[in-house]
Amino acid sequence: MTTKKYLPMLQLSIILISSLISFNLFAAHALPEFSARYAVKKFGLKLAEAHYQLHYTKTGYRINQNTDLYGLAVYLSDYAVAAVSHVDEDGDKLLLRKHTYILSGSDDDRNEDIDILWKTPKNTLDGAVSGIVRGQEIELSTDSETWDLLSFQIPLMIEANKETNEYTYRALLVGEINTYTFVLTEIKKVTFNDKEYDALRMVCADPDRDRQLHLWLLPELHNIPVLIEDYRNGSRRYSGQLESVSFNNEKPYIDKRTDDVNEDEDDF
């Protein structure tokens, strides 16, 4: 009789504990899961579609990028990109563990397969980087959080705000680790999904070449980039314009504009 009396209370306790555990696991992630699609344009023409996805894992995050040609471009090439990065949460740190990048449809070997083995004694970082980048073996070491061209979006989306002007990250690009700084250069009203948002323009300049990456982030939408721009020698080469995004599998935000823009204009 005693067992039957307390069984409902025991079941309720299990449900509450399970709910708390689920909540804590969800709350541990500073970003929601998302799925975002971009129109990759040159001279105002859509040439490709890029699909970015962020998923939770048991240890942190997995971010994927898949880019495929669009429209008439599919008849000219079979170019495609598939990239994935695995990032672990280790206390208050985010640590890149694995990155792969596969470019198909090109005679150039631009593929990357990189692993980072981290040791964290006494709250310090010791990372051993190894892998193959563009056909060459690499072995590097790092004593700070290190990112790649795909995964750096995670800390930037977490940290970006209107009050902070600079964000500095160590990143592994083309087999070398260098320091890159994003600078908040402008805050502008933009329209997306028939609503007006504040957009933060973050600019990262390559320290060795005349190249810039411009990211327009929407703080109200977890700092998802609404526009990605690649500048070389002062001119914009390509842009990636957000077409749709959904967070945690909820109703998507969709850009309803279909008109193209000129090369020298922002896609807003």
N, C-alpha and C positions, 0 to 999 in steps of 0.2 A: 504493500500500500504506500509506503514511504517513497519508494522508487517512482511509482506512478504519479504521486503528488508533485514531485519535484522535476519530473521529466519535461513538462512544458517550459519551466523556468530555465532548465539546462539548455533546451533547444533555442530559446530566446537568447541566452548568453552566447551560444555558439554563433548565432546569426549576427549579433552585435559585434563580437570580436572579429568575425570575418569581414564585416563592413568596415571596421576601423582599419584592419590590415589593408584592405583594398584601397581605402582612402589614403593611407600613408604612402602606399606604393605610387599612387597617382600623384599625390602632392609632392613627392620627391623629384618629379620632373618639372623643370622650370618652363618647358615649352610643351604645348599640346602636340599630339600627332597631327600631321597635315598632309594633304595631297594638293599640289599646285601645278597648273599647266601654263606654259608660256609660249607666246608666238615669237619665234626668232626671226628678226627682220634685218634686211639690208636695203638701203635706198627706199624704205617704206614698204617693201614687198616681203610678205611672209614666205620664208624659205624652209623653215623647219619648226617642229614642235618639241619643246623640252618639258619633261614631266619630272617633278621633284616630289619625293615622298619621305616623310620622317615618321619612323615607327619606334615604339618602345621595345626594348629587349629586357631580359632578366637583369642585365648589368648596366643598362644605360639607353643609348640610342643607336638606331641604324638609319642612315640617310642615303637615299638612292637618287641617281639622276639617269634618265634615259632620253636621248635626243634622236629624233628621226626626221628625215627630210619630208617636205610637205609640198603638195601641188605638183607643178611641172618639174620641180627639182628632183623628184624621184626618178624621172626618166634620164637624168643627166649623171646620176651617181647613186651608189648604194651606201653612202656615208652614214654611219650611226655611231653613237657614243653610249656606253653603259658603264656607270661608275657607282661604287658603293663604299661607304666608310662606316666603321664600327667605333663607337665612342663609349667608354665606360665611365660611370660615376664612381669616384674613389674619394669618399668623404666630401670635402668641398671642392674637389678638383674634377675636371673633365679630361679624360685621357684618351687620345686617339690610339686604337689598338691595331686596326687593319684598314688598309685602303687599296682598292683595285680600280683601275681605269682601263677600259678596252675601247680602242678606236678601230672600227672596221670600215672597209671600203676605201682605204688609203694605202699607198705604197710605203709610206713612212711608218716606222715602228715607234708609236708614241705610247705604247701600253705601259702600265705601272702595276706592280704587285709588291706592296710594302707591308711589313709588320713592325710593330714597336713593342718590345718587351720592357715593361716598367718595373722598377724596384722603388719602393717608397719608404725607406728606413727613416725613422724619427722625423716624419713630416717633410722629408726632402724628396726630390725627384731624380731618378737616374734611368734614362731611357736609352735602350739599344735599338737602333734603327737598322733594318736589313731588308733586302729585296732586290728586285730588278726594275730598273727605270730605263725605258727606251733601249732595251737590249743590253744594258750595262748593270753589273752588280754594284750595289752600294752597301756600305757599312758606316753608319754615323752614330754619334751619341748626342744626347740632349739632356739638359738639366732643368727644363721648363716645359710647360704645356706646349705641344706642337701640333699644328693642323695641316690640312691639305687644302687644295683649291675648292673642294666640295664641303668639307666638314667645318671650315672656319665660320660658316653661316650660323652654326649653333651658338657659339659664344657671342657673336655679334648680335644675333636676334635676342638673346637673353639680356645683354647689357645695354644696348643702344637706348638713349633717351635724349630729350631736348636740352638738358643741362650740361651734359658732358661733351666736350669738343673733340677729344682724341681717344682712339681705341687701338692699342698696339698688340700685335700677335706675332708669334713665331710660326712660320709656315714652311712646309717641305714642298718645294716646287722644282720640277725637273731635276730631282736628285740632290738638291741643295737646300739647307736650312738657312733662312734669312728672316729678318725682322720687317714686318709690314705694318704701316699705320693708316687707319681709316680716320679721316678728318670730316667732321660735320661742317659743311660749307653753306648749307641753305636749308630753310624750312619753308615749304610751299604747300598751298592748298591744291589738292588734286581730286579728281572725281573717279570713283570706281564703284561698280555695282549700284549706279544711280545715287551715290551718296558722296558727300565731300569729306575728305580726310586731310589731316596734316601729314606731309611726307618729309622724312629726314633724308637729305642728300648726303651720302657718305662717299668720300672720294679716297681711293688708295692709289698712290703713284708708285710705279716700279722704280726702285732706286737706281737701277742700272740702264734702263731704256726709257724712251719717251712713250710710255704706255700708262694708261689710267683705267681703273675700274670704278664705275659710278653705280652705287646702289641707292635706290629710293625706297626707304623703309616706312611702313605704316604702323606706328606705335599702337594704334587702336586695334589692329589685327595682328598682334603678337610680333610686330616688326617683320612681317612677311615682305619681301621686296616686291614692289608693284612695277618696278622698271629696273632692268639691269643693262648697263651700257659699257661697251668696250671702246676705248679711245686709243688711237695710235697716231703719233705725230700731229696731235691737235685736232684730228678729225675722228668722228664716230664711225667705227667699222661695222659693228653689229649692235643690235639691241634685243633684249628679251622682255616682252610686255606681258604682264600677268593677265591671263584670260579667265581663269577660275581658280578658286581655292576653297577647300573645306577643312574644318578643324574637328578632330575626334569623330569623323564620319557623320558630322551634322550637315544641315542644308548648306550647299555651296554658295559662295559669293561669286557672281558672274559679271564680267565686264561686257556690257551690251553694245559697245562701240565696235564698228566694223570698218571704219574709214582708215586708210593708211595716212602716214605723215611724211613730211619731207625729212631728208637726212639731217638737216641742221636744226630741227625742231625737237623739243621734248615730246614724248608720246602721251601727252595729257590733254 
